[in-house]
Amino acid sequence: MTSRISKIAVLGLLTLAFIWPSVTLATTGNLVFSVWIPYWKKTAAVPETLAHLDQLNSISPFSYEVKPDGTLIDRMKITQAPWPDLISAARAKKITIIPSILWTDAQAMQGNFFNYKKRQAHIAAIVKVVLVNNFDGIDIDYEGKLAETKPYFSKFIRELSVALHAKKKILVCTIEPRTPAASRFDQMPIDLKYANDYATLNLACDQVRLMAYDQMNIDLRLNERKGQGAHYAPVADKDWVVKVITLAKQSISAKKLVLGIANYGYEFEVTGASGRYTYKKVRAVSYQTFMNLAKTQNIVPTRNPAGELGFTYLATNGKTRVLSLSDSVAIANRIKIARNFKLAGVALFRVDPEADPVQWSMFTH
């Protein structure tokens, strides 16, 4: 039985290898610039995207979602204004259109990927959406999967890759960042498991987007080094981003890796004393909200140990609040990191008129 399964797996890999050359994203040595465009901000985000189309190579309207049974939900209402105008303008400039599908129901994913018929039905639904709308491909953003789902998600990705490539369509895989284990744990787990198989993603996906943000306190080593006597809960420390990329590159080709970059920040309520702080997330903040609050508090934000813009203030309840923001300077640094690692590109999450307006000047080839 083991031998038979192995032979089937090899044949599957060979099938992918033969199909793979027919679908590729253009690479010229320059970074591919992509953006996610949230449907809940579409009224303002679409005009913002239109104003900067010349600086982009790819757009990802965000997002389709998935019901527990694996059928798709069009939260964006992609055929209604203002999407058609944006899609038409993007096509005229030969910008690839790769909408995202977001799924965060771990149990539903396990059930659908484990069952062959359900998995095939989900794949068919995705391919149909791509073909009916004449998209260039699809972005699979399936987050929070169970570790036990790994082999079945891998099957799904391989099979979806074959189905899309047969139609000459692009498969983009968006994944959570993986922090090196030695930076996460004081005592290493005996059997550390992950939900994403990097080797499968490297083989089956045309592009792998690393969501290298929302770091906060996951990296214990950086917490120890940079949090001594200072507040430290970054969106994405530049040193952590390097760790995430370095680890991913061990299994995924740099030519496929795209660095996800955030353009927002977080506000935390902080308790504790020097070096032993506890952070409670209060809210996400845009550049505009961040700067308005700093002005109200009569504070000039400064560059913090993570390379982001930050400040601390005392709230009306007497509690300490700390903010860290990925502004245009932080974004420029992350783009520089992507260039240094010779990655395929960067993807900005998200198009938001309240983000740092200077960010767009960083999108230059």
DRENPA-115256 format. One line per field, with one value per residue (C-alpha): residue in three letters; x, y, z. Coordinates in pm, 1 decimal, always signed. Layout:
BEGIN
mise: [ala  ...] $
xx: [X  ...] $
yy: [Y  ...] $
zz: [Z  ...] $
***
This chain:
BEGIN
mise: [met  thr  ser  arg  ile  ser  lys  ile  ala  val  leu  gly  leu  leu  thr  leu  ala  phe  ile  trp  pro  ser  val  thr  leu  ala  thr  thr  gly  asn  leu  val  phe  ser  val  trp  ile  pro  tyr  trp  lys  lys  thr  ala  ala  val  pro  glu  thr  leu  ala  his  leu  asp  gln  leu  asn  ser  ile  ser  pro  phe  ser  tyr  glu  val  lys  pro  asp  gly  thr  leu  ile  asp  arg  met  lys  ile  thr  gln  ala  pro  trp  pro  asp  leu  ile  ser  ala  ala  arg  ala  lys  lys  ile  thr  ile  ile  pro  ser  ile  leu  trp  thr  asp  ala  gln  ala  met  gln  gly  asn  phe  phe  asn  tyr  lys  lys  arg  gln  ala  his  ile  ala  ala  ile  val  lys  val  val  leu  val  asn  asn  phe  asp  gly  ile  asp  ile  asp  tyr  glu  gly  lys  leu  ala  glu  thr  lys  pro  tyr  phe  ser  lys  phe  ile  arg  glu  leu  ser  val  ala  leu  his  ala  lys  lys  lys  ile  leu  val  cys  thr  ile  glu  pro  arg  thr  pro  ala  ala  ser  arg  phe  asp  gln  met  pro  ile  asp  leu  lys  tyr  ala  asn  asp  tyr  ala  thr  leu  asn  leu  ala  cys  asp  gln  val  arg  leu  met  ala  tyr  asp  gln  met  asn  ile  asp  leu  arg  leu  asn  glu  arg  lys  gly  gln  gly  ala  his  tyr  ala  pro  val  ala  asp  lys  asp  trp  val  val  lys  val  ile  thr  leu  ala  lys  gln  ser  ile  ser  ala  lys  lys  leu  val  leu  gly  ile  ala  asn  tyr  gly  tyr  glu  phe  glu  val  thr  gly  ala  ser  gly  arg  tyr  thr  tyr  lys  lys  val  arg  ala  val  ser  tyr  gln  thr  phe  met  asn  leu  ala  lys  thr  gln  asn  ile  val  pro  thr  arg  asn  pro  ala  gly  glu  leu  gly  phe  thr  tyr  leu  ala  thr  asn  gly  lys  thr  arg  val  leu  ser  leu  ser  asp  ser  val  ala  ile  ala  asn  arg  ile  lys  ile  ala  arg  asn  phe  lys  leu  ala  gly  val  ala  leu  phe  arg  val  asp  pro  glu  ala  asp  pro  val  gln  trp  ser  met  phe  thr  his] $
xx: [+0.0  +279.8  +455.4  +134.3  +69.2  +426.9  +394.3  +69.9  +233.1  +527.2  +295.0  +106.6  +428.2  +531.1  +192.3  +243.1  +593.9  +471.5  +186.0  +387.7  +578.1  +253.3  +162.5  +410.2  +413.5  +640.7  +971.7  +1214.9  +1438.2  +1213.9  +972.4  +611.2  +393.6  +56.3  -220.6  -516.5  -831.1  -1084.0  -1449.4  -1559.8  -1366.7  -1432.4  -1604.3  -1278.4  -1025.1  -1115.4  -1059.4  -733.5  -624.4  -725.7  -512.0  -204.8  -257.6  +55.0  +261.5  +106.6  +151.5  -126.5  -444.6  -633.5  -989.6  -1042.0  -1230.7  -1451.6  -1538.2  -1639.5  -1943.6  -1893.3  -1992.0  -1716.7  -1932.9  -1814.8  -1967.9  -1913.2  -1883.3  -1740.3  -2030.4  -1762.2  -1999.2  -2136.7  -1988.4  -1718.8  -1538.9  -1613.2  -1450.9  -1140.8  -1113.3  -1156.8  -890.6  -651.7  -695.9  -628.5  -291.6  -220.8  -232.9  -312.0  -641.6  -619.3  -902.6  -857.2  -1063.3  -1054.5  -1142.7  -1080.8  -1308.3  -1054.3  -1303.5  -1482.6  -1152.9  -1053.2  -1387.0  -1388.9  -1026.5  -1036.9  -1339.1  -1244.1  -1585.5  -1613.1  -1256.9  -1322.4  -1648.4  -1464.1  -1196.7  -1463.0  -1633.3  -1305.4  -1219.3  -1570.4  -1542.1  -1207.2  -1331.9  -1674.1  -1514.5  -1206.8  -973.8  -603.8  -604.0  -700.8  -537.8  -596.9  -587.6  -692.5  -585.4  -585.3  -586.1  -534.6  -197.5  -381.1  -520.3  -172.8  -179.1  -531.3  -469.6  -160.4  -376.5  -618.1  -340.5  -184.9  -518.4  -625.5  -290.9  -346.4  -702.3  -604.4  -290.7  -490.9  -686.0  -365.3  -463.9  -243.8  -247.2  -134.4  -104.7  -113.0  +18.1  +82.3  +443.4  +649.5  +883.3  +1189.4  +1119.5  +1437.0  +1298.3  +956.4  +1030.4  +1254.9  +1204.8  +1177.4  +866.3  +944.3  +711.5  +639.5  +373.9  +259.0  -48.8  +136.2  +374.4  +629.8  +760.1  +410.5  +351.9  +681.6  +585.8  +218.6  +182.8  +292.7  +341.3  +355.2  +265.8  +405.3  +183.6  +486.8  +292.1  +91.7  +408.2  +342.7  +517.0  +561.4  +942.6  +1072.1  +1432.5  +1347.9  +1119.8  +1415.5  +1659.8  +1443.9  +1185.2  +1425.6  +1285.1  +1090.1  +748.1  +764.1  +461.7  +534.5  +330.7  +646.0  +994.8  +1244.7  +1464.5  +1169.0  +1077.3  +1430.1  +1390.1  +1055.5  +1195.7  +1516.3  +1317.6  +1074.0  +1357.3  +1490.1  +1192.7  +1032.3  +1209.1  +1278.7  +1143.1  +799.6  +806.2  +615.7  +653.8  +325.3  +352.8  +105.4  +26.1  -158.6  -79.5  -214.8  -299.6  -241.3  -323.8  -9.2  +29.5  +337.1  +679.2  +1011.8  +1073.6  +765.9  +483.3  +149.5  -23.0  -397.0  -496.4  -739.5  -779.8  -616.5  -532.4  -472.3  -199.0  -460.1  -603.9  -253.1  -141.9  -466.6  -432.9  -68.8  -173.7  -454.2  -204.8  +49.4  +303.4  +558.5  +584.5  +933.9  +1097.3  +1076.9  +1309.1  +1111.4  +1170.9  +809.4  +654.5  +534.2  +434.2  +297.8  +32.5  -188.1  -554.9  -845.6  -881.8  -527.1  -392.0  -82.8  -144.8  +125.8  +97.5  +316.9  +251.7  +385.0  +427.3  +592.8  +944.2  +876.1  +719.8  +1024.6  +1248.6  +1043.8  +1058.4  +1435.6  +1449.1  +1249.0  +1496.6  +1797.4  +1656.9  +1573.8  +1211.1  +946.6  +763.4  +570.9  +199.0  +46.3  -231.1  -428.5  -540.0  -673.7  -705.7  -633.0  -287.4  +34.5  +0.2  +377.7  +363.4  +287.7  +619.8  +786.2  +624.5  +889.3  +1059.5] $
yy: [+0.0  +240.3  +173.5  +237.0  +564.2  +675.1  +600.2  +796.6  +1089.7  +1085.9  +1077.5  +1374.2  +1571.1  +1486.7  +1602.7  +1934.4  +1961.2  +1917.6  +2165.0  +2422.1  +2588.1  +2694.2  +2942.5  +3187.1  +3539.6  +3770.6  +3837.0  +4098.8  +4134.7  +4414.3  +4370.2  +4292.6  +4540.5  +4408.4  +4536.8  +4386.6  +4600.5  +4542.2  +4522.6  +4697.5  +5008.9  +4979.3  +5318.2  +5492.3  +5217.2  +5168.6  +5536.4  +5523.5  +5218.9  +5376.1  +5679.8  +5458.2  +5184.8  +5286.5  +5184.9  +4838.6  +4504.6  +4311.0  +4380.8  +4151.6  +4254.0  +4121.8  +3899.7  +3610.5  +3399.2  +3036.4  +2872.3  +2568.7  +2338.0  +2478.8  +2696.3  +3050.4  +3376.6  +3691.5  +3946.9  +4197.2  +4181.1  +4184.1  +4252.8  +4568.1  +4918.5  +5020.5  +4694.1  +4673.9  +5013.2  +4913.6  +4576.4  +4732.8  +4996.3  +4732.4  +4512.1  +4806.9  +4850.3  +4474.8  +4450.9  +4101.3  +4061.8  +3797.8  +3820.8  +3667.5  +3400.4  +3419.2  +3115.5  +3099.7  +2814.7  +2549.7  +2267.9  +2332.9  +2333.0  +2002.1  +1843.7  +1970.7  +1893.9  +1547.0  +1446.5  +1388.7  +1480.6  +1797.0  +1894.0  +1849.6  +2045.0  +2333.4  +2330.2  +2331.4  +2631.3  +2825.3  +2746.8  +2846.2  +3187.0  +3248.3  +3149.4  +3318.8  +3650.2  +3605.0  +3666.2  +3600.2  +3367.9  +3337.1  +3405.3  +3136.0  +3294.0  +3009.7  +3100.6  +2926.0  +2569.8  +2279.1  +2106.2  +1781.0  +1945.7  +1975.3  +1665.2  +1736.7  +2106.9  +2003.1  +1773.6  +2060.5  +2297.6  +2042.3  +1958.5  +2321.6  +2401.1  +2136.7  +2257.7  +2624.9  +2564.4  +2355.3  +2676.3  +2884.0  +3061.0  +3169.9  +3023.6  +3257.3  +3114.7  +3356.5  +3215.0  +3316.8  +3402.1  +3128.1  +3247.6  +3023.6  +2786.4  +2891.1  +3245.7  +3135.6  +2896.2  +2889.3  +2512.7  +2355.2  +2139.0  +1774.6  +1751.3  +2094.2  +2074.1  +2319.7  +2344.2  +2463.0  +2237.5  +2477.5  +2219.0  +2168.3  +2542.5  +2585.7  +2321.2  +2403.3  +2780.0  +3036.4  +3287.8  +3258.5  +3571.1  +3586.6  +3782.0  +3918.0  +4135.8  +4118.2  +3998.6  +4161.4  +3940.9  +3609.4  +3639.6  +3579.8  +3652.1  +3995.4  +4056.6  +3996.0  +4203.2  +4500.4  +4504.7  +4567.4  +4869.2  +4969.2  +4890.4  +4638.7  +4509.5  +4578.9  +4517.7  +4382.1  +4437.9  +4461.2  +4196.3  +3961.0  +4007.6  +3898.1  +3587.1  +3500.3  +3537.3  +3347.7  +3052.1  +3052.1  +3065.2  +2733.3  +2561.6  +2815.7  +2975.5  +3346.0  +3390.6  +3289.7  +3467.8  +3792.6  +3991.6  +4101.7  +4447.4  +4616.9  +4989.8  +5015.7  +4996.4  +4882.2  +5044.9  +4839.9  +4885.2  +4804.2  +4678.7  +4567.1  +4718.7  +4745.1  +4439.4  +4250.3  +4416.6  +4263.0  +4394.9  +4396.7  +4493.2  +4786.1  +4844.8  +4864.2  +5218.4  +5385.6  +5641.2  +5917.4  +5795.6  +5749.3  +6102.7  +6261.8  +6091.5  +6200.1  +6558.2  +6543.6  +6417.0  +6681.6  +6408.3  +6384.1  +6014.7  +5867.4  +5568.6  +5271.7  +4965.1  +4777.5  +5049.0  +5166.0  +5492.5  +5485.1  +5672.0  +5613.2  +5808.2  +5789.2  +5714.2  +5871.7  +5553.0  +5601.1  +5307.7  +5331.0  +5302.3  +5225.1  +5246.3  +5112.8  +5197.8  +5067.4  +5402.3  +5490.8  +5470.4  +5120.2  +5023.3  +5151.7  +4941.9  +4627.9  +4690.0  +4724.9  +4390.3  +4228.7  +4368.4  +4251.3  +3898.5  +3914.3  +3824.0  +3824.2  +4121.9  +4285.9  +4298.3  +4580.7  +4512.0  +4715.7  +4999.2  +5253.0  +5628.7  +5678.1  +5517.2  +5719.3  +5900.5  +5893.1  +5512.5  +5534.7  +5703.2  +5380.6  +5181.2  +5246.8  +4998.2] $
zz: [+0.0  +91.8  -238.2  -433.8  -251.7  -315.0  -687.0  -706.6  -527.1  -768.3  -1068.2  -922.8  -886.7  -1241.2  -1368.4  -1196.2  -1334.7  -1691.7  -1651.9  -1459.6  -1750.9  -1921.7  -1646.7  -1502.0  -1369.2  -1563.8  -1389.9  -1511.6  -1209.3  -1084.0  -796.8  -878.8  -689.2  -573.5  -348.1  -168.3  -204.6  +78.9  -18.3  +301.8  +195.1  -176.8  -212.1  -118.2  -193.4  -560.5  -656.3  -458.7  -658.4  -988.8  -907.9  -868.1  -1127.2  -1316.3  -1013.6  -985.7  -1159.5  -990.0  -792.9  -557.4  -474.9  -121.2  -78.0  -165.2  +138.9  +188.3  +346.2  +574.2  +287.0  +63.6  -163.0  -233.2  -113.4  -319.8  -38.5  -286.1  -530.8  -796.1  -1087.5  -925.0  -911.2  -853.7  -941.0  -1317.7  -1383.7  -1187.9  -1358.6  -1700.4  -1630.0  -1494.6  -1800.7  -2028.2  -1852.8  -1859.4  -1480.4  -1355.2  -1166.6  -895.6  -640.1  -296.0  -126.2  +253.9  +469.4  +845.1  +959.7  +1064.4  +1118.8  +790.4  +602.0  +759.7  +667.4  +309.2  +225.1  +383.4  +173.8  -191.8  -337.2  -128.5  -216.7  -587.7  -564.4  -395.2  -664.3  -935.9  -772.8  -767.8  -1128.9  -1235.8  -1065.4  -1234.4  -1579.4  -1565.5  -1464.2  -1683.3  -1388.8  -1440.0  -1141.7  -778.0  -441.8  -179.0  +168.2  +398.0  +750.7  +1087.0  +953.1  +1192.1  +1178.7  +1102.0  +788.0  +634.5  +407.5  +286.0  +226.1  +29.9  -182.7  -240.2  -346.4  -583.2  -741.9  -768.6  -930.8  -1197.7  -1262.6  -1292.4  -1496.3  -1740.8  -1808.9  -1810.5  -1490.3  -1198.7  -848.5  -571.1  -219.9  +73.2  +400.1  +758.7  +847.6  +1012.0  +1285.2  +1338.6  +1626.9  +1809.7  +1822.2  +1947.7  +2230.0  +2534.0  +2544.5  +2201.0  +2142.6  +2070.5  +1770.1  +1623.1  +1351.6  +1085.7  +864.0  +552.4  +360.4  +214.5  -32.8  -176.4  -199.4  -381.6  -635.8  -690.9  -645.7  -901.5  -623.7  -243.9  -48.4  +304.2  +542.2  +726.4  +966.5  +1291.9  +1467.1  +1806.5  +2067.1  +1885.5  +1858.7  +2212.6  +2116.1  +1977.5  +2274.8  +2504.2  +2302.3  +2205.6  +2483.3  +2769.6  +2946.6  +2634.6  +2496.4  +2212.4  +2020.8  +1654.1  +1342.1  +1175.9  +1312.3  +1027.4  +1191.7  +1230.7  +862.7  +768.8  +985.1  +821.9  +469.4  +547.5  +680.2  +387.1  +133.2  +260.0  +93.3  -140.9  -435.4  -390.5  -744.6  -611.3  -276.8  -234.7  +85.9  +238.4  +393.4  +626.0  +623.4  +953.4  +1324.4  +1658.3  +1987.7  +2303.8  +2667.9  +2864.7  +3219.2  +3412.2  +3460.7  +3279.6  +3064.4  +3189.0  +3005.5  +2915.4  +2603.8  +2543.3  +2191.1  +2190.3  +1815.9  +1478.2  +1368.4  +1034.2  +975.1  +991.0  +1322.5  +1462.3  +1371.4  +1490.3  +1827.8  +1860.3  +1786.2  +2042.1  +2302.3  +2197.4  +2121.8  +1840.3  +1734.9  +1713.7  +1542.9  +1781.4  +1818.0  +1551.5  +1291.5  +1305.0  +1416.6  +1775.2  +2087.7  +2436.7  +2624.0  +2931.9  +2858.7  +3047.4  +3254.9  +3382.2  +3179.6  +2960.7  +2588.9  +2331.0  +1952.9  +1673.8  +1308.5  +979.8  +804.5  +473.3  +622.0  +754.3  +421.3  +231.8  +455.7  +390.6  +14.7  +46.9  +228.2  -54.4  -307.8  -104.8  -92.3  -465.9  -400.3  -672.0  -528.4  -248.2  -170.2  +33.9  +279.4  +219.5  -11.3  +237.2  +179.0  +550.8  +517.7  +495.5  +158.9  +110.9  +80.2  -290.7  -362.8  -248.3  -531.1  -794.0  -1021.9] $
***
